[in-house]
């Protein structure tokens, strides 16, 4: 490895170690955890401090030894902005390297095939407001969360049924706005961004993540890393076929899991009014039919999709999120019953079904985290860029 590449790699290793530590960390602890020498760690830390990416605090006595100098991600120096685009609103969140919320705004509007350009302009307005609220922080980038499938280059939305979007070049539309001129812009699936908050709670773990919302989405996490697949669609549990030739899905195909347990499918099948909130869905369904029947339908349908996935992936932990989270305990027996009949994993391990500890708006927070990501991946490039701007 060339010296410049080695330096960038080591800077990233140290930056990530500081950023992911659950409490302030010392140089000595960094050296042990990264397996770098103490002089190397000290030199790298000084670079990161000078660049405003890491901050150190007053030494803390540790008995007879040398005092510890706590290190943490710098507060308020850089800004990552996340956008969440939904059918009836757009939300915008700005965070710093320490994960603190610096600003948040929401604009309500109709988002569909006829309002793509207006949606991009609304996103730009929100970004401008967040930047105005954090004038001392340097913008790193913007990431938009969209409920749909992305192109491999991460710039276009191939299909987002809930928005009635097909082949929408959202990245280009955002980059064309004056407020985002020259700003790095990413576009990602909302579920794949939501899982980033779960990974932060479960570092280096492997699990399947399933989120019930207006649709049904998911992600596969292996050793703390989201599996992308060739096209970036790995983990689309909502479009696993649970009944060949069955109910029509919003994707245009038949028999998908989403056609049975998504918010839209359950609400329409029960004839509920359109203003029923997702959080109220199961309670409303229980009023129109027997709760045990509702829970059983959801659990058995989901269990079949999960059994197929578990056989392919050889995993044993499932994390339920969205509207599935609060009813995880109720649907777990039905899921396990179905999984035990169909999944090989049940022969050697108990399949663990857990509830996600959802943040409010996990996709929005995940998008903001993703916007910060390039600094963690390439702090050296950021240091060079800021030096060039200053010069």
N, C-alpha and C positions, 0 to 999 in steps of 0.2 A: 504494500500500500504506500503510495506517495505521501510525502510529509504533509502536503496541504490537505490531502484527503484524510490522513490520520488525525490531523488537528481538528478538522471538521467533525469527524466521527467522535473524537474524545470530548469536544465541546458539547455535542448533542447528548452524549452519555451523561455528562455531569449536569447539563441543564435539565434533562428529564428526571434525573435522580432528585434534584432540588424541587422540581415542580410537582412530583408525585409523592414526595415524602409527606406523611400525615402530620408531622410536626417539624419545627426548625431542626436543621441538620448541620453537623460540624464538618470541617474539612477532613478530619480524621475518619469520621464515619463514611464520608464520601469515598475516601481512598479505599476503605475496606469493601464497600458495596460495589464499587466500579472496578476494583482490582487494578487501579492505576496507582502509580507511586505518589507519595505525599507531595513532593516538589511539583510534579505534573499537575495534580489537582489544584494546588495553591496558585499556580500560574494561570490555569484555565478559569478558576474562580475570579481572579483579579480582572481578567478580560471581561467576564460576564458582568461583574460589578461596574466596571468602567462604562460598559455599553448600556447600563440601566436595566439589565435583565434579571439581576440578582441583587438583593440587598442584605447587608449584615447588620446585626444588632449588637448591643453592648455585651461584653463577655460575661459569661455566667460561671460562677465558681463551682468546681466539682470536687471539693475536698482538698486534698494535698496536691493533686495534679494541676496541670496548666488549665486555666479557665477555658471553657468552650465558647467559641464565637458562633452564635446561631446564624444560619443562612436560610433565606426564604426567597421565593419569587418576588420580584419587585412589584410594588403596588402603584398603579396609576401611571406607569410609564408607556405602556403600549396598549392598544385597543383592538380587540377582535370583535367583529360584529356578526351576529347570527340573524337570519330572517326565517320566519316560518310562514309559508303561503298556504292558506286554507280557502275553502269555497266562499267564505263570507268575511274573511278578515286577513290582514297581514300583521304580524308582530315582529318587532325588532328589538334585539338585546345587545348591549355592549358590555364586555367583561375585560378585565386585565389579566396579566399572567398569574396573579394570585387567585384567579377565579372569582373575584368580587364583581358584583353587578355595578356598573358605572352609570347605566341609563337603560330605560326600557320604554317603548312606545308601541301603540297598536292603532291601526287605521281600519275601519270597517268599510268594506266595499264588496261588490259581487265580482268573483273571479271565475271566468269561464273562457271559452274559445274566442269570444268577441272582445275581451278586455285585456288581452295579453300586453299590449303597449301601455295601457293605463296601469296595469299591475306593476310593470317595470318602473314606471314613473313614481308610483306610490312607494315602492321599495326604496327608490332613491331619495324620496322626501324623508322617509323614516331614518335612513342612514344619515342624512344631513342633520336631523334633529339629535340623534344620538351623538354624533361627532361634536355638535355644539355644546352638549352637556358635559363633554369630557375634553375640553380644549387643550389640555396639557399632555394628553396621551397621543402617541403616534399610531395611526391606523395601520394595522398589519395586513388585514384583508377582510373580505366579506364572504360568508357562506350562506346559501339559501337552502332551506329544507322544503322538499316538495313531495306530496303523496303520490308518487308514481315511479315508473322505471326510467332510468337515466341512460343516455348514450355512453359508450365506453370512454369517451373523452371527458365526460362529466360536465358538458356544456349545454346539452339539449335534453328536454323531457320527451322521451319517446311516446309514453302513454301515461296519462293521469286521469282515469275515468271520473273521479269525483270532481275534477275541475273541467271535464270535457276537453282536455288538452291532448293533442296528438302532434308529434314532431314539432314541438315548440322550442326554438333556440333561445332559451331563457338567459343563458350566460351572455350571449351576444347582445340581447336586448338590454340587460343590466349594464353591460360595459359601454353601451352607446349613450347612456345618460350622463350629463355633465358632472353630476355629483360623484360618479364612480369612474370617471376618466383616469386611467392609469392605476386603478386599484385592483389588486388580484381578487378575482371572483371565482368561487366554486359553487356548484350546484349538486346536491346529493339527495338521495331518498330519505324521507323523514324518519323511517324506522331505523335505518342504518345509523342515523345521527342520534336517535333516542338511545340506542344501546351503548353509546359512549359513556353516558352517565352511569350505566350499570357496570360497565367495565371498571370504572373508577372505584366502585365498591368491591369488585371482585378481581383484583389484579392477578394476571397470569392464570386465571381459571378458564375452563372450557365448559360451554353450555349452549343450549338453544334458547333463543329469546323470541317470544311470541307476543305481539301486541294486538289487542282487540280494540278497534275504533270504528270509524265509518267503513273501513275495510278491515282486512286482517293481514298484518305484515310480520316480518320476522328477520332474524339474523342468526348466523352461526358464528360463535366465538371459539377459537382454538388458542389456548395458552395466552389469553388476553388480547388476541388480535382478531379482528373481524375478517371472515373469509369472504373474498370478493367474488370468486368465480371468473370465468372467461369474460363475461359481459357485465359483471358487477351486480348480478341479480341473485346471487346465492342467498338462500334463506327465504325465498318467496313462498312461505307455507300457505298463504292464503289461496294460492292457485294450485295446490296439491289436490288431485282428484280424489274425492271421497265417495262419489257415486257416479260411475260412468253413465253418461247420457242423462244426468240428473238436472237439477234446477239450473236455470240460466244465470250466469254470473255477469257482473257489470263489465268484465273484460271481453265478453262476447262468446266465451266458451261455456260448457256445461259441466256440472258436477263438482265445481271447485269448492273448497272449504269455505271460502268467502261467501258463496251463495247460500250458505246455511247458518253461519254464526256471526257474520258482520252486523254492525248496527243497522244498516239499511235492510238487510235480509230479514233479521228478526223482527224489526219494527213493521215492515210491510206485511210479513206473513201473519202477524198478530193483528193487523189493522189498526195499529196505534197512530195517534195524531203525529204530525210531522215536527211539532215543537217539543217532543219528548227529548230531554237531554241524554247524552250517552251515559252519564253517571247514574241516571234514573232508570235506565233501560230494563234491567233485570226486575226491579220492583214493579215497574209498569207491566211487564210481561206476566208477572206473578198474579196480578189482579185480573188479567184476562184469561189465564189458564192456571193449571196446577204448577206451583214452583218446582216441585220435584221433576215434573215433565220437562220444564224449561232447562233446568240444570242438567238433566240427563241427556237431553238433545245436544247441548253445547259440549258436555264432557265427552260423550261417545264420538261425536264428529271430530272434535279436536284430537281425541285419543288415537283415532285411526290415522290421521295425518302425521301425528308425532311418531307412531309406531313405525311407519314407513321410513321416516327421516332417521329415526334412531338406528334402524337396521343398516342404513347406508353410511351413517356418520360414526357409529360406534361411540355414542355419547350417552350419559346417564343422568344429566341434570337439565331440567326445563325451567325457565324463568318466565312467568306470566305477567304481562303488563297491560296498561290501559284498562278497559272495563273488565277484563279477565282477572286482573289482580285482586280486587275486593272479593271475588267469588272463588278464588283459587282453592280455598279449603273445601268448598262445597263440590266443586267439579273434579277435584283430585281423585276421589274413589272411582268415578266413572272413567277418568283417563287411565288410571292404573289398571282397571279391569280390562279395558280394551288393549292397552299396551302389553299386558301380561299374556294376552292371547296371541298377539301378533309380533312382538318385538323380541329379538334374540337377547338383547341386553338384560331383559328381565330374568333370564336363566342364571346369570352370574352376579348381577347387582340389582339392588332396589333402585328403581327409577325415582329420582328425587324431583319433586314438583314444588317450586317455591314462588313466592309472590315478590315481584319487583318493588323496591322501595322508591316508587316514582317521585321524582321532583315534579312540581307543577311545570308544564310545558317542557318535557324532556327533549323533544326535537329541537326546540329553540335554543336550549342550553347546549345541546350537542352540536348545533350549527356554530354557535359562538366558540365552543372548544375547538372545532375543526378549523375555524378561521385563525385561531392562535397556533394551530399545529405546525405550520411552516417554521416558526421560530424554534420550536422544540426539535424539529428535524434538522434544521440548518442554521443554528445560531451564528455560525461564522459568516454565512452569506448576509445575514441581517446586519451584523457588525460592519461588514464591508460596505453595505448599502448605506447605512446611516453615516459612516465616515465620509463617503462620497457626497452625500447630501449636505453634510456640514461643510465640506470643502468647497 
